[in-house]
Structure formats: structure tokens, C-alpha cells
Amino acid sequence: MSYEVINTSNAPQAIGTYSQAVKVDNTVYLSGQIPLVPETMTLNSGDMAAQIHQVFTNLRAVAQAAGGDLNNIVKLNIFLTDLNNFTLVNEIMAEYWQQPYPARAAIGVAALPKAADVEMDAILILN
């Protein structure tokens, strides 16, 4: 079994005791990404759509550092402080994926790190 910690400056640096991602053989476990702008480590101050796009940008950067891309995601977990944004997440997700879509969960939560409104983590399988 091979084990590798994935790190890239193109995504926000970890703000706690975790790695951006861990690769075990051909499976990559991406840690949760909130809408932090990597260069400033501050939350994207745009509307909810801009924040969702920032999260996908961050996930893509980590996936690429691991040798994959968003299309390699087989499981996506979405955490929202307001489930009324679920429809918006679906609309934006359709800009990044075509069928077959990854398996997914959308979970309403009371709060997220740095008072973010959205966080996503994922599992990738590399070819």
C-alpha cells in the first residue's frame, strides 16, 4: 500500500491538524474545502454562487495536485448552513460535471469553520 500526503499552494493551506488530501494507492481523500481564497486565506466575499465556485476551484486544485481532476470524484459531501442554497449548488455543480455524476450527500449544519456558509469534501479514484 502506498500512502502520500498531497499539498498544493493553489488551494488554501490547512487551518488545523489535517492534510489537504491523502492518497492511498489510487484513492484520494480530499479534506473539506471552504470558500477561502488561497492567496489571502480569507473567505471569498462574493455572493453564495461565488463562494460555491471558490470551493470547487479549491477542490480542483487539490485534485490536480494529486494527479486527477474533478471528474475523478466518486463521492462528494456538501455541507450547507442554509439548505435553501441546495438548488444553487445543483445549478453550479452542473457547470462542473456531466452524467454520470458522483455520488453525493448534502447536509445542513449549524456552523462551519471561519463562519463559512458552504464546505465540501470528496473522494477521488485515479485511473
ABEGO torsion letter per residue (X at the ends): XBBBBBBBAABBBBABBBBABBBBEABBBBBBBBBBBAAAGBBBABBAAAAAAAAAAAAAAAAAAAGBBAAABABBBBBBABAAAAAAAAAAAAAABBOBBBBBBBBBBABBBGGBABBBBBBBBBX
